[in-house]
């Protein structure tokens, strides 16, 4: 079996986890093929300025359709809401922590500033419009600078003083077991600083007619993650389906209810947070969409 992946350390680690499960459970020989995506190649401008959708998935999907690979492993947050014709998300992994982390230079850390403990007029690095919209709404004094590159590159730029703080996904930090002791690390509550739909979950994409879907699904699929991310991605679809939207969506369940939180920053000057809860899964996404788009 050939598995396609992006070339970053994080993508390699994530793909390795999936490959090991398949190898050990099904006894299949695995070959991993690294495929560069447009998002990996075009690093000299913000993602919002790159044309099209699926900056980190399109080339992997083309390799699947061309039968150059049999399976692609994606960070679910990078995937648009619709699969290309002929492809399907075969299964999703158990969810790692979905929260965003704010990684702060020690001399820029100001705990008296509340939820965003940064010094006034600090420079924050991110390429995500969702993060930019929320940080501006919470602290309008902060300066947001575009930040591209893999995790080591981002941390190096922070160490060199190009930024006072940067964002990283908690899931990636945990999977890479990064040592961040040189910085202050603040976990942002995902109910208040809402992550991307699907953040913390890996998605396995295959050809829809592949007979290997069910065996792979049986060893990887996590139903709780699937229900949660289905609601999150349903919300994303209602806003147009791209992964570059100023949109956050996060769902989880406790013993009695499902809770769904959302952020929408698309109406200039009027960012909005909303949340709904209940057990009628068919209606929660619609209710949250309404709450984010109506006063």
TAWO-V538123 format. One record per residue. RES is the residue in one letter. PSI is psi in radians with two decimals (none if undefined). OMEGA is omega as a letter, one per 40 degrees, with the letter a starting at -180 (999 if undefined). Layout:
RES | PSI | OMEGA
RES | PSI | OMEGA
This chain:
X | 2.33 | i
X | 2.21 | i
X | 2.24 | i
X | 2.52 | a
X | 2.78 | i
X | 2.98 | a
X | 0.01 | a
X | 2.83 | i
X | -0.72 | a
X | -0.80 | i
X | -0.70 | i
X | -0.75 | i
X | -0.82 | a
X | -0.75 | i
X | -0.64 | i
X | -0.66 | i
X | -0.83 | i
X | -0.76 | a
X | -0.72 | a
X | -0.71 | i
X | -0.74 | a
X | -0.79 | a
X | -0.81 | a
X | -0.64 | a
X | -0.63 | a
X | -0.12 | i
X | 0.50 | a
X | 2.38 | i
X | 2.36 | a
X | 2.34 | i
X | 2.25 | a
X | 2.22 | a
X | 2.17 | i
X | 2.24 | a
X | 2.19 | i
X | 2.35 | i
X | 2.93 | i
X | -0.68 | i
X | -0.48 | i
X | -0.58 | a
X | -0.76 | a
X | 1.71 | a
X | 0.12 | a
X | 0.11 | i
X | 2.81 | a
X | 2.63 | i
X | -0.60 | a
X | -0.30 | a
X | -0.06 | i
X | 2.31 | a
X | 2.64 | i
X | -2.94 | i
X | 3.02 | i
X | 0.83 | a
X | -0.56 | a
X | 0.19 | a
X | -0.47 | a
X | -0.80 | a
X | -0.59 | i
X | -0.70 | i
X | -0.67 | i
X | -0.67 | i
X | -0.62 | i
X | -0.84 | a
X | -0.56 | i
X | -0.04 | i
X | 0.48 | i
X | -0.41 | i
X | 2.85 | a
X | -0.32 | a
X | 2.49 | i
X | 2.43 | i
X | 2.16 | a
X | 2.63 | i
X | 2.14 | a
X | -0.53 | a
X | -0.34 | a
X | -0.16 | a
X | 2.32 | i
X | 2.90 | a
X | -0.34 | a
X | 2.38 | i
X | 2.57 | i
X | 2.67 | i
X | 2.27 | i
X | -0.17 | a
X | 2.75 | a
X | 2.60 | i
X | 1.87 | a
X | -0.61 | a
X | 2.87 | i
X | 2.67 | a
X | 2.97 | i
X | 2.54 | a
X | 2.29 | i
X | 2.96 | a
X | 2.13 | a
X | -0.10 | a
X | 2.73 | i
X | 2.58 | i
X | 2.45 | i
X | 2.01 | a
X | 2.04 | a
X | 2.36 | i
X | 2.44 | a
X | -0.62 | a
X | -0.09 | i
X | -0.01 | a
X | 2.13 | a
X | 1.58 | a
X | -0.33 | i
X | -0.04 | a
X | 0.11 | i
X | -2.40 | a
X | -0.55 | i
X | 1.48 | a
X | 1.15 | a
X | 2.61 | i
X | 2.71 | a
X | 2.47 | i
X | 0.38 | i
X | 2.76 | i
X | 2.14 | a
X | 2.31 | a
X | 2.24 | i
X | 2.63 | i
X | 0.02 | a
X | 2.15 | i
X | -0.51 | i
X | -0.85 | i
X | -0.75 | i
X | -0.79 | a
X | -0.75 | a
X | -0.71 | a
X | -0.64 | i
X | -0.64 | a
X | -0.58 | a
X | -0.57 | a
X | 1.60 | a
X | -0.08 | i
X | -0.26 | a
X | 2.64 | i
X | 2.23 | i
X | 2.16 | i
X | 2.46 | i
X | 2.47 | i
X | 2.09 | i
X | 2.94 | i
X | 2.93 | i
X | 3.11 | a
X | -0.84 | i
X | -0.66 | i
X | -0.74 | a
X | -0.74 | i
X | -0.62 | i
X | -0.73 | i
X | -0.61 | i
X | -0.78 | i
X | -0.59 | a
X | -0.04 | i
X | 0.24 | i
X | -0.32 | i
X | 2.75 | i
X | -0.45 | i
X | 2.70 | i
X | 2.84 | i
X | 2.48 | i
X | 2.63 | i
X | 2.32 | i
X | -0.67 | a
X | -0.76 | a
X | -0.69 | i
X | -0.76 | a
X | -0.75 | a
X | -0.61 | i
X | -0.11 | a
X | 0.89 | a
X | 2.50 | i
X | 1.92 | a
X | 0.48 | a
X | -0.29 | i
X | -0.14 | a
X | 2.90 | i
X | 2.33 | a
X | 2.12 | a
X | 2.08 | i
X | 2.17 | a
X | 2.13 | a
X | 2.10 | a
X | -0.21 | i
X | -0.33 | a
X | -0.70 | i
X | 1.66 | a
X | 2.24 | a
X | 3.06 | i
X | 2.58 | i
X | 2.22 | i
X | 0.00 | a
X | 2.35 | a
X | -0.05 | a
X | 2.45 | i
X | 2.45 | i
X | 2.33 | i
X | 2.06 | a
X | 2.36 | a
X | 3.00 | i
X | 2.45 | a
X | -0.42 | a
X | 0.21 | a
X | 2.15 | i
X | -0.18 | i
X | -0.08 | a
X | -0.88 | a
X | -0.79 | i
X | -0.72 | i
X | -0.77 | a
X | -0.68 | a
X | -0.41 | a
X | -0.21 | a
X | -0.59 | a
X | 2.37 | i
X | 2.02 | a
X | -0.66 | i
X | -0.79 | i
X | -0.67 | a
X | -0.81 | a
X | -0.81 | a
X | -0.86 | a
X | -0.47 | i
X | -0.73 | i
X | -0.77 | a
X | -0.75 | a
X | -0.45 | i
X | -0.72 | i
X | -0.77 | i
X | -0.73 | i
X | -0.65 | i
X | -0.44 | i
X | 0.09 | i
X | -0.23 | i
X | -0.10 | a
X | 2.72 | i
X | 0.03 | i
X | 0.44 | a
X | 2.69 | i
X | 1.02 | a
X | 2.34 | i
X | 2.52 | i
X | 2.33 | a
X | 2.20 | a
X | 2.49 | i
X | 2.85 | i
X | 2.59 | i
X | -2.83 | a
X | -0.37 | a
X | -0.44 | a
X | 2.79 | i
X | 2.43 | i
X | 2.26 | a
X | 2.19 | a
X | 2.53 | a
X | 2.72 | i
X | 2.40 | i
X | 2.11 | a
X | 0.30 | a
X | -0.33 | i
X | 1.92 | a
X | 2.23 | i
X | -0.09 | a
X | 1.07 | i
X | 2.60 | a
X | 2.36 | i
X | 2.60 | i
X | 2.79 | i
X | 2.64 | i
X | 2.83 | i
X | 2.81 | a
X | -3.12 | a
X | -0.09 | i
X | 1.56 | a
X | -0.48 | a
X | -0.30 | a
X | -0.25 | a
X | -0.76 | a
X | -0.75 | i
X | -0.72 | i
X | -0.72 | a
X | -0.72 | i
X | -0.77 | i
X | -0.76 | a
X | -0.53 | a
X | -0.32 | a
X | 0.00 | i
X | 2.56 | i
X | none | 999
